[in-house]
């Protein structure tokens, strides 16, 4: 078979097997206990950052906010009564000290903190996407009661996608970040995906004498899925 001769750099390549991993992955857990009242997403659905993934019943937590707000209003009324004529005091130091004592006696500071805590707890009934990606491993259904720390759903970012391979320590010294990589997947026989070396782990596993190399691949159509087996060929020595 004939081929045109070209002058170029000859690269010696190293090969290894690995698997695809999501570029970013977040397993979201319940931060408050309650019944799931809303689940507007399904698995494999694309979501934007901040999109609502799950809603826990807000009734109890909204009541706590209302109670905390009422307690704060009562504390503010008592505080105003305690400092009613303090504007007539000319010494600013005395006025500031009376204000501090009034806030303490009325419990104003504590009630303000209690309201903020109640509002924060209410906000945690909404579970939102931390970044743009796809919904994976949806583990709850509407009407289910979820305790605190229950795993709810996983969000994965698949564009780009990374492939992690283990290389022998003797081969690591040839590699560098930004080097070209060619990846073949068992799911797509005969097709070559091109990317580059993103990172090289500086630590070698003493048990296997290998180091982890991460390759980054464009994946605009999300064809490459996490967990897919891959054969990777890396530019090593020029």
ABEGO torsion letter per residue (X at the ends): XBBBBBBBBBBBBBBBBBBBBBABBBBBBBABBEBBABBABBBGBBBBBGBBABBBBAAAAAAAAAAAAAAAAAAAAAAAAAAAAAAABABAAAAAAAAAAAAAAAGAAAAAAAAAAAAAAAAAABBBBABBBBBBGBABBBGBBBBBGBBABBBBBAOBBBBBBBBBAAAAAABBBGBBBBBBBAABBGBBBBBBBABBBABBBAAAGBBBBBBBBBBAAGABBBGBBBBBBBBBBX
